[in-house]
């Protein structure tokens, strides 16, 4: 009702209002969104038209499970280790500090930070940290690892992400013994 009254008032003033809302919805995930507004004023003979666009910016790349389990994937990851977790690496942070850092970086990456730059800056693995994997029961292609040949958490996260999505494999002494893996599926 209020919208009709507003439209009638604008029409009586010779103004037209076009409102375009763009939003992203995914029934499998939830995310917080911010909104920006762009207003353009167009003047013609006796009419002034204002066009306002509301753009919903969906933050990040929350995990979305693929419709079918992929046979082959390629992921890029950032390993956040802690003192003694990565052989040959002199990491001084505590396990608690690594946990906090991993989740801070995950949020920043979901907010749009450059994954490649974060790999270079933060990983305890070799950059660029890109690995191909074949799912269980699938013969690995050249250059790929069998899923069972990687730490379990790596495949457990990588194979349930859709391309472009980012998530974290939490530290676990058996499933992810080197620390936290922030994983982005790239193919």
C-alpha positions as CSV (number, residue, x, y, z in Angstrom):
1,X,0.0,0.0,0.0
2,X,2.8,2.4,0.9
3,X,4.6,1.7,-2.3
4,X,1.5,2.6,-4.4
5,X,1.1,5.9,-2.5
6,X,4.8,6.7,-3.1
7,X,4.4,5.8,-6.8
8,X,1.3,8.0,-7.0
9,X,3.1,10.9,-5.3
10,X,6.1,10.6,-7.5
11,X,3.9,10.4,-10.6
12,X,2.0,13.6,-9.5
13,X,5.3,15.4,-9.2
14,X,6.4,14.2,-12.6
15,X,9.0,11.9,-11.3
16,X,9.5,8.3,-12.1
17,X,11.3,5.9,-9.9
18,X,12.9,2.7,-11.1
19,X,14.2,0.4,-8.4
20,X,16.3,-2.6,-9.4
21,X,17.4,-4.9,-6.7
22,X,20.0,-7.6,-7.3
23,X,20.4,-10.3,-4.8
24,X,22.0,-13.7,-4.7
25,X,20.3,-16.5,-2.9
26,X,21.5,-20.1,-2.5
27,X,19.3,-22.5,-0.6
28,X,22.4,-24.4,0.5
29,X,24.3,-21.6,2.2
30,X,23.7,-18.4,4.1
31,X,25.9,-15.4,4.1
32,X,25.8,-11.8,5.3
33,X,25.5,-9.2,2.6
34,X,26.1,-5.5,2.4
35,X,24.2,-3.1,0.1
36,X,25.4,-0.2,-2.0
37,X,23.1,2.2,-3.8
38,X,23.7,4.0,-7.1
39,X,21.4,6.9,-8.2
40,X,21.4,8.4,-11.6
41,X,19.3,11.5,-12.5
42,X,18.2,11.8,-16.1
43,X,16.7,15.1,-17.3
44,X,14.6,15.3,-20.4
45,X,12.3,18.1,-21.6
46,X,9.9,18.4,-18.6
47,X,10.5,15.1,-16.9
48,X,13.2,14.2,-14.4
49,X,13.7,10.5,-14.0
50,X,15.7,9.0,-11.1
51,X,17.0,5.5,-11.4
52,X,18.2,3.9,-8.3
53,X,19.9,0.6,-8.2
54,X,20.4,-1.4,-5.1
55,X,23.3,-3.9,-5.5
56,X,23.5,-6.6,-2.9
57,X,27.1,-7.7,-2.5
58,X,27.3,-11.2,-1.3
59,X,30.3,-11.6,0.8
60,X,32.7,-14.4,0.0
61,X,32.7,-17.8,-1.4
62,X,30.9,-19.9,1.2
63,X,31.1,-23.7,0.6
64,X,28.5,-25.0,-1.8
65,X,28.4,-28.7,-2.3
66,X,28.5,-29.8,-5.9
67,X,25.3,-31.6,-7.2
68,X,27.4,-34.7,-7.9
69,X,30.6,-35.9,-6.5
70,X,33.4,-34.8,-8.8
71,X,35.9,-37.5,-10.1
72,X,38.8,-35.0,-10.4
73,X,39.4,-31.7,-8.7
74,X,42.1,-29.1,-8.5
75,X,42.5,-27.1,-5.3
76,X,44.8,-24.3,-4.1
77,X,45.5,-24.1,-0.4
78,X,47.2,-22.1,2.4
79,X,48.7,-24.2,5.1
80,X,48.6,-22.5,8.5
81,X,50.9,-24.5,10.7
82,X,52.1,-24.1,14.3
83,X,55.3,-24.9,16.2
84,X,56.4,-28.5,15.4
85,X,53.5,-29.3,13.0
86,X,55.3,-28.9,9.7
87,X,58.6,-30.9,9.4
88,X,61.5,-28.6,8.3
89,X,59.6,-25.4,8.9
90,X,60.6,-23.0,11.7
91,X,57.1,-21.9,12.7
92,X,56.9,-20.1,16.1
93,X,53.1,-19.5,16.4
94,X,51.1,-21.6,18.9
95,X,48.3,-23.9,18.0
96,X,45.8,-21.4,19.3
97,X,47.4,-18.5,17.3
98,X,47.4,-20.7,14.2
99,X,43.7,-21.5,14.7
100,X,42.8,-17.8,15.0
101,X,45.0,-16.8,12.0
102,X,43.4,-19.5,9.8
103,X,39.9,-18.3,10.6
104,X,40.8,-14.6,10.2
105,X,42.3,-15.3,6.8
106,X,39.4,-17.5,5.8
107,X,37.0,-14.6,6.5
108,X,39.2,-12.1,4.7
109,X,39.4,-14.4,1.7
110,X,35.6,-14.8,1.7
111,X,35.4,-11.0,1.8
112,X,37.4,-10.8,-1.4
113,X,41.1,-10.8,-0.5
114,X,43.4,-12.1,-3.2
115,X,44.0,-15.9,-2.6
116,X,47.2,-16.0,-4.6
117,X,48.7,-13.2,-2.6
118,X,47.7,-14.8,0.7
119,X,49.3,-18.1,-0.5
120,X,52.6,-16.2,-1.0
121,X,52.4,-14.4,2.3
122,X,51.0,-17.1,4.7
123,X,51.4,-20.7,3.6
124,X,53.8,-23.1,5.3
125,X,53.7,-25.2,2.1
126,X,55.3,-24.4,-1.2
127,X,53.5,-21.7,-3.3
128,X,51.4,-21.7,-5.3
129,X,50.0,-24.7,-3.3
130,X,47.9,-26.1,-6.2
131,X,47.2,-29.8,-6.2
132,X,45.1,-32.1,-8.5
133,X,43.3,-35.0,-6.9
134,X,41.3,-38.0,-8.1
135,X,38.4,-39.1,-6.0
136,X,38.3,-42.5,-4.4
137,X,37.9,-45.3,-6.9
138,X,39.0,-43.0,-9.8
139,X,42.4,-43.4,-11.6
140,X,44.5,-40.3,-11.1
141,X,45.3,-38.3,-14.3
142,X,48.9,-37.3,-14.9
143,X,50.1,-34.9,-12.1
144,X,47.2,-35.8,-9.8
145,X,47.3,-37.4,-6.4
146,X,44.8,-40.1,-5.4
147,X,42.5,-38.7,-2.7
148,X,43.8,-41.3,-0.2
149,X,47.4,-40.1,-0.9
150,X,46.7,-36.7,0.8
151,X,45.9,-36.0,4.4
152,X,42.2,-37.0,4.8
153,X,40.9,-33.5,5.7
154,X,42.3,-32.1,2.5
155,X,40.1,-34.3,0.3
156,X,37.2,-34.2,2.8
157,X,37.0,-30.4,2.2
158,X,38.1,-30.2,-1.4
159,X,35.6,-32.7,-2.8
160,X,32.6,-31.1,-1.2
161,X,33.4,-27.6,-2.6
162,X,32.0,-26.2,-5.8
163,X,34.5,-24.5,-8.1
164,X,35.5,-21.1,-6.7
165,X,34.4,-21.9,-3.1
166,X,36.7,-21.6,-0.1
167,X,36.6,-23.5,3.2
168,X,38.9,-24.6,5.9
169,X,40.1,-28.1,6.9
170,X,40.4,-27.8,10.7
171,X,43.5,-29.1,12.5
172,X,43.1,-32.7,13.6
173,X,46.0,-34.9,14.8
174,X,44.9,-37.7,12.4
175,X,42.9,-36.0,9.6
176,X,45.0,-32.8,9.3
177,X,48.2,-33.1,11.3
178,X,50.1,-30.2,9.7
179,X,47.7,-27.6,10.8
180,X,44.8,-25.7,9.2
181,X,44.3,-25.9,5.4
182,X,42.4,-23.0,3.8
183,X,41.2,-24.6,0.6
184,X,39.9,-23.1,-2.6
185,X,38.6,-25.3,-5.4
186,X,39.9,-24.0,-8.7
187,X,38.7,-26.8,-11.0
